[in-house]
């Protein structure tokens, strides 16, 4: 049975690719958005946000704290707005509540249905990437999340180990090459390019996933700073 339209779907037509639309505002739109993300986490880590004392609501609490700091660092003049847990309503179940991703960016005054999706996963050790990769396969690549954007981002909250080893593990599990991203070549930032899995509804054929690893291993930070 065909799903009925929600009020937002009925009032706003299918938007064009978020990336195309955003780059009309600024040619380096994605670099700007992900720069806000990095700046927010820089601020959070500078506060020594401690994740070692509890594992309750770890992913949600890190994400919400990061959202607050990203919001704090964004200039008021920015044409973009950071959103906490934006609904991903295009692939909802009949009569069901829409799933939500962890973070997103939308254009102020832009189509309400379109945003840049950011999803987060805790990575407890450097090779424990199965949940992270499943999030990409089951949400991003099939259009459950990020239906109207040809790019999205994953945040990996790495609690211990080497980011480079983690990138290798993600690449192997995802069966896709992870390449350094030129705009943030000194960061733990990679990207992978994919073809979307056919579902007849996406408005583009290529999809780029950004991978940002945030290291919460304070012991590793301390050792590095001492050497």
LOSEMI-892749 format. One record per residue: residue in one letter; x, y, z of N, C-alpha, C in turn. Coordinates in steps of 0.05 Angstrom, whole numbers, padded with zeros to 5 digits, always signed. Layout:
! LOSEMI-892749
AXYZXYZXYZ/...
***
This chain:
! LOSEMI-892749
X+00017-00024+00000+00000+00000+00000+00018+00025+00000/X+00011+00044-00016+00026+00068-00019+00024+00085+00007/X+00047+00095+00016+00047+00113+00039+00033+00139+00032/X+00017+00150+00051+00006+00176+00047+00028+00197+00053/X+00025+00220+00040+00045+00241+00044+00042+00253+00071/X+00064+00261+00083+00064+00276+00107+00059+00306+00100/X+00052+00323+00119+00049+00351+00112+00073+00364+00099/X+00097+00357+00109+00121+00368+00097+00125+00359+00069/X+00120+00333+00064+00122+00322+00037+00102+00335+00018/X+00078+00340+00028+00057+00351+00012+00062+00381+00005/X+00075+00395+00024+00079+00424+00021+00105+00431+00006/X+00124+00413+00007+00150+00418-00006+00156+00397-00026/X+00160+00404-00051+00166+00384-00072+00193+00371-00067/X+00198+00350-00082+00224+00337-00079+00246+00356-00086/X+00265+00361-00068+00286+00380-00073+00308+00369-00091/X+00323+00388-00102+00347+00379-00116+00368+00372-00097/X+00390+00361-00107+00413+00352-00091+00422+00375-00072/X+00423+00369-00046+00432+00389-00027+00459+00401-00034/X+00477+00385-00043+00504+00395-00049+00503+00415-00072/X+00488+00410-00092+00485+00429-00114+00473+00455-00104/X+00452+00453-00088+00439+00476-00078+00457+00492-00059/X+00471+00478-00042+00489+00492-00023+00512+00506-00037/X+00522+00494-00058+00545+00506-00072+00537+00531-00088/X+00511+00536-00091+00502+00561-00102+00507+00584-00083/X+00506+00577-00057+00512+00596-00036+00542+00600-00033/X+00557+00579-00036+00586+00580-00033+00598+00556-00047/X+00619+00560-00064+00630+00537-00079+00643+00516-00061/X+00652+00523-00037+00665+00505-00019+00646+00497+00004/X+00621+00493-00002+00600+00489+00018+00607+00466+00037/X+00614+00442+00026+00618+00419+00043+00643+00423+00061/X+00663+00436+00050+00687+00442+00066+00680+00461+00089/X+00662+00480+00084+00654+00498+00106+00638+00483+00127/X+00619+00466+00119+00603+00451+00138+00620+00432+00155/X+00638+00417+00142+00655+00399+00157+00676+00413+00173/X+00683+00437+00165+00700+00454+00181+00687+00462+00207/X+00661+00468+00206+00646+00474+00230+00646+00449+00249/X+00643+00426+00237+00643+00401+00254+00670+00398+00268/X+00692+00401+00253+00718+00398+00265+00723+00419+00286/X+00715+00444+00282+00718+00465+00301+00703+00459+00327/X+00679+00448+00323+00663+00441+00347+00676+00420+00364/X+00687+00399+00350+00700+00378+00365+00727+00388+00377/X+00740+00406+00364+00764+00418+00375+00758+00431+00402/X+00736+00446+00403+00727+00459+00427+00720+00439+00448/X+00705+00418+00440+00697+00397+00459+00721+00383+00471/X+00740+00375+00455+00764+00361+00465+00781+00380+00482/X+00782+00405+00475+00797+00424+00491+00786+00427+00519/X+00760+00420+00523+00748+00420+00549+00753+00394+00564/X+00768+00376+00551+00774+00349+00562+00748+00335+00569/X+00730+00334+00549+00705+00320+00552+00711+00290+00557/X+00705+00281+00581+00715+00255+00591+00693+00233+00585/X+00700+00213+00570+00682+00191+00565+00690+00165+00579/X+00710+00167+00596+00722+00142+00608+00706+00133+00633/X+00689+00150+00644+00677+00143+00670+00650+00129+00666/X+00639+00129+00643+00612+00117+00639+00609+00108+00610/X+00591+00089+00606+00584+00081+00579+00554+00084+00574/X+00540+00097+00593+00511+00102+00591+00507+00125+00571/X+00491+00120+00551+00483+00141+00531+00508+00155+00519/X+00529+00140+00516+00554+00151+00507+00552+00165+00480/X+00542+00151+00461+00540+00162+00434+00522+00186+00433/X+00499+00185+00446+00480+00207+00446+00491+00232+00460/X+00505+00227+00483+00515+00250+00498+00538+00263+00484/X+00556+00248+00472+00578+00260+00456+00566+00277+00433/X+00546+00265+00419+00535+00279+00396+00521+00305+00405/X+00506+00304+00427+00492+00328+00435+00512+00349+00444/X+00533+00341+00459+00553+00360+00467+00567+00372+00443/X+00573+00356+00423+00585+00366+00398+00567+00385+00384/X+00541+00378+00382+00521+00396+00370+00522+00424+00383/X+00523+00424+00409+00524+00450+00423+00549+00466+00416/X+00571+00453+00415+00597+00466+00409+00598+00474+00379/X+00588+00458+00362+00586+00465+00333+00569+00490+00330/X+00546+00490+00343+00528+00513+00342+00542+00538+00353/X+00558+00535+00375+00571+00557+00388+00593+00569+00369/X+00606+00553+00353+00628+00562+00337+00619+00574+00309/X+00594+00568+00301+00585+00578+00275+00579+00608+00276/X+00588+00623+00256+00582+00652+00256+00553+00657+00251/X+00541+00678+00264+00513+00684+00259+00507+00690+00230/X+00527+00698+00214+00522+00705+00186+00521+00680+00168/X+00527+00656+00179+00528+00632+00163+00501+00627+00150/X+00500+00619+00124+00475+00612+00111+00465+00584+00119/X+00481+00570+00135+00474+00543+00143+00466+00542+00172/X+00450+00522+00179+00440+00518+00206+00445+00489+00214/X+00458+00485+00237+00462+00458+00247+00437+00449+00261/X+00430+00423+00257+00405+00412+00268+00412+00387+00283/X+00400+00384+00307+00404+00360+00323+00382+00340+00317/X+00390+00316+00309+00371+00294+00304+00349+00302+00283/X+00357+00311+00260+00337+00317+00239+00322+00292+00230/X+00296+00293+00226+00281+00270+00217+00288+00262+00189/X+00291+00236+00184+00296+00226+00157+00271+00212+00148/X+00252+00228+00139+00224+00218+00136+00218+00205+00110/X+00237+00204+00091+00230+00195+00064+00227+00165+00063/X+00239+00150+00081+00237+00121+00080+00223+00110+00105/X+00205+00126+00117+00191+00117+00141+00173+00094+00135/X+00167+00078+00155+00147+00057+00152+00119+00069+00152/X+00100+00054+00140+00072+00064+00141+00062+00069+00169/X+00052+00093+00174+00041+00101+00200+00062+00101+00222/X+00087+00100+00214+00109+00099+00234+00123+00126+00237/X+00137+00129+00259+00152+00153+00263+00177+00153+00246/X+00184+00175+00235+00208+00177+00218+00233+00172+00234/X+00252+00157+00223+00278+00155+00237+00292+00182+00236/X+00312+00184+00253+00328+00209+00253+00357+00203+00253/X+00372+00219+00239+00401+00217+00240+00411+00234+00263/X+00437+00234+00268+00447+00246+00292+00450+00277+00290/X+00461+00286+00267+00464+00314+00262+00458+00320+00233/X+00455+00345+00227+00451+00353+00199+00456+00383+00196/X+00458+00391+00171+00459+00419+00165+00438+00425+00143/X+00424+00447+00146+00405+00455+00126+00411+00484+00118/X+00402+00491+00095+00404+00519+00085+00382+00535+00098/X+00389+00558+00109+00369+00576+00120+00351+00585+00096/X+00326+00581+00099+00307+00588+00077+00305+00568+00055/X+00320+00546+00057+00320+00525+00037+00297+00506+00041/X+00296+00486+00023+00275+00466+00024+00277+00450+00051/X+00255+00448+00065+00256+00435+00092+00262+00406+00090/X+00257+00393+00067+00262+00364+00064+00291+00357+00059/X+00308+00377+00053+00335+00371+00045+00355+00381+00065/X+00373+00363+00073+00395+00371+00091+00419+00353+00087/X+00441+00361+00098+00466+00346+00097+00467+00328+00122/X+00467+00302+00118+00464+00283+00140+00492+00277+00153/X+00492+00276+00179+00516+00266+00194+00507+00245+00214/X+00518+00222+00212+00512+00200+00231+00536+00193+00247/X+00533+00184+00272+00555+00179+00290+00553+00151+00301/X+00577+00139+00306+00579+00113+00319+00603+00113+00337/X+00600+00101+00360+00623+00096+00378+00639+00072+00367/X+00665+00076+00366+00683+00054+00358+00701+00049+00383/X+00696+00027+00397+00709+00023+00422+00739+00017+00420/X+00746+00001+00400+00774-00005+00394+00778-00002+00364/X+00803-00001+00356+00810+00008+00329+00799-00010+00306/X+00793-00035+00312+00782-00053+00291+00753-00060+00296/X+00740-00048+00316+00712-00054+00321+00694-00036+00305/X+00693-00041+00279+00680-00022+00260+00654-00033+00248/X+00645-00055+00258+00622-00068+00245+00597-00050+00246/X+00591-00038+00270+00567-00021+00272+00570+00004+00255/X+00594+00014+00254+00599+00038+00238+00594+00032+00208/X+00604+00010+00198+00601+00003+00170+00572-00004+00164/X+00558-00018+00183+00530-00025+00179+00513+00000+00176/X+00520+00021+00191+00506+00046+00189+00507+00058+00161/X+00530+00055+00149+00534+00065+00121+00517+00048+00102/X+00519+00022+00105+00506+00004+00086+00475+00005+00088/X+00466+00005+00113+00437+00002+00118+00422+00028+00119/X+00436+00050+00121+00422+00076+00122+00430+00095+00100/X+00456+00099+00096+00465+00119+00076+00464+00109+00048/X+00473+00085+00043+00475+00076+00015+00448+00068+00003/X+00428+00063+00019+00402+00055+00008+00382+00079+00009/X+00391+00102+00019+00374+00125+00018+00355+00127+00042/X+00358+00110+00062+00342+00113+00086+00348+00139+00100/X+00374+00146+00099+00383+00172+00108+00395+00186+00083/X+00395+00213+00084+00408+00228+00063+00397+00223+00035/X+00370+00222+00033+00357+00216+00008+00363+00237-00013/X+00364+00262-00004+00366+00284-00024+00393+00299-00022/X+00414+00284-00017+00441+00295-00018+00460+00274-00029/X+00478+00282-00046+00498+00264-00057+00522+00261-00040/X+00522+00274-00016+00544+00271+00003+00532+00270+00031/X+00546+00256+00049+00539+00255+00077+00564+00249+00093/X+00563+00249+00119+00587+00244+00135+00581+00225+00158/X+00602+00210+00165+00601+00192+00188+00621+00202+00208/X+00613+00203+00233+00631+00209+00255+00637+00183+00270/X+00663+00177+00274+00671+00154+00289+00683+00163+00315/X+00671+00157+00338+00681+00165+00364+00700+00143+00373/X+00726+00146+00368+00746+00125+00373+00755+00127+00402/X+00750+00106+00418+00757+00107+00446+00785+00097+00452/X+00797+00082+00434+00824+00072+00438+00835+00062+00411/X+00861+00065+00409+00875+00055+00385+00882+00076+00365/X+00891+00067+00342+00902+00084+00321+00881+00091+00300/X+00877+00117+00294+00859+00124+00273+00866+00112+00246/X+00892+00110+00240+00900+00099+00214+00892+00069+00212/X+00896+00054+00234+00887+00026+00234+00857+00024+00231/X+00843+00042+00244+00813+00043+00241+00804+00048+00213/X+00817+00067+00200+00811+00073+00172+00816+00048+00154/X+00837+00034+00160+00843+00009+00145+00821-00012+00149/X+00812-00014+00174+00791-00034+00180+00765-00026+00167/X+00758+00000+00167+00734+00009+00154+00735+00003+00124/X+00758+00010+00112+00762+00005+00083+00758-00024+00076/X+00770-00042+00092+00768-00071+00087+00739-00080+00090/X+00726-00072+00111+00699-00081+00116+00679-00069+00096/X+00683-00045+00088+00665-00031+00069+00671-00039+00041/X+00695-00051+00037+00705-00058+00010+00705-00034-00008/X+00716-00013+00002+00718+00012-00012+00743+00027-00004/X+00756+00041-00022+00780+00056-00016+00773+00082-00001/X+00787+00087+00021+00785+00111+00036+00808+00129+00029/X+00803+00153+00019+00824+00171+00010+00825+00196+00028/X+00849+00207+00032+00851+00232+00047+00835+00254+00034/X+00822+00271+00050+00806+00293+00040+00824+00318+00039/X+00828+00329+00016+00848+00351+00013+00843+00375+00032/X+00819+00382+00037+00813+00406+00053+00821+00402+00082/X+00823+00377+00091+00830+00371+00118+00851+00349+00119/X+00872+00352+00104+00892+00331+00101+00908+00326+00126/X+00908+00345+00145+00922+00342+00170+00903+00331+00192/X+00879+00325+00185+00859+00314+00204+00856+00284+00198/X+00842+00271+00217+00834+00243+00213+00808+00243+00197/X+00811+00250+00171+00788+00254+00154+00794+00240+00127/X+00776+00222+00120+00778+00208+00094+00751+00210+00080/X+00750+00201+00055+00725+00199+00041+00724+00174+00024/X+00701+00165+00017+00697+00142-00001+00675+00148-00020/X+00678+00139-00045+00657+00144-00065+00643+00118-00072/X+00617+00120-00076+00599+00097-00079+00578+00102-00101/X+00567+00080-00110+00543+00081-00126+00520+00074-00107/X+00498+00090-00108+00476+00083-00091+00463+00057-00098/X+00452+00044-00079+00438+00019-00084+00410+00025-00095/X+00404+00013-00118+00379+00021-00133+00355+00018-00115/X+00339+00040-00114+00313+00038-00101+00292+00055-00116/X+00301+00067-00138+00282+00081-00155+00273+00108-00145/X+00284+00118-00123+00275+00143-00112+00297+00164-00109/X+00322+00156-00109+00343+00176-00106+00346+00193-00131/X+00355+00217-00127+00356+00236-00149+00384+00239-00160/X+00402+00222-00152+00429+00223-00162+00440+00194-00163/X+00462+00190-00177+00473+00163-00181+00498+00159-00165/X+00513+00180-00158+00538+00177-00143+00534+00187-00114/X+00548+00175-00096+00546+00183-00068+00574+00183-00055/X+00580+00205-00041+00606+00207-00027+00601+00208+00003/X+00616+00191+00017+00614+00189+00046+00640+00200+00058/X+00638+00219+00076+00661+00230+00091+00664+00214+00117/X+00688+00208+00124+00694+00194+00149+00711+00211+00167/X+00701+00219+00190+00715+00235+00209+00718+00219+00235/X+00743+00214+00242+00749+00199+00267+00757+00219+00288/X+00742+00218+00311+00748+00235+00334+00760+00218+00356/X+00784+00223+00363+00799+00206+00382+00793+00216+00410/X+00780+00199+00426+00774+00205+00454+00793+00190+00473/X+00815+00180+00462+00835+00165+00479+00854+00186+00491/X+00848+00195+00515+00863+00216+00527+00891+00207+00535/X+00894+00181+00540+00921+00170+00546+00939+00173+00522/X+00927+00167+00498+00943+00170+00473+00950+00200+00468/X+00931+00218+00474+00936+00246+00471+00959+00255+00489/X+00958+00245+00514+00978+00253+00534+01006+00243+00526/X+01008+00218+00517+01034+00208+00508+01044+00223+00484/X+01027+00229+00465+01035+00244+00442+01045+00272+00449/X+01032+00285+00468+01040+00312+00476+01066+00312+00491/X+01073+00290+00503+01098+00288+00519+01122+00283+00501/X+01117+00272+00477+01140+00264+00460+01146+00287+00441/
***
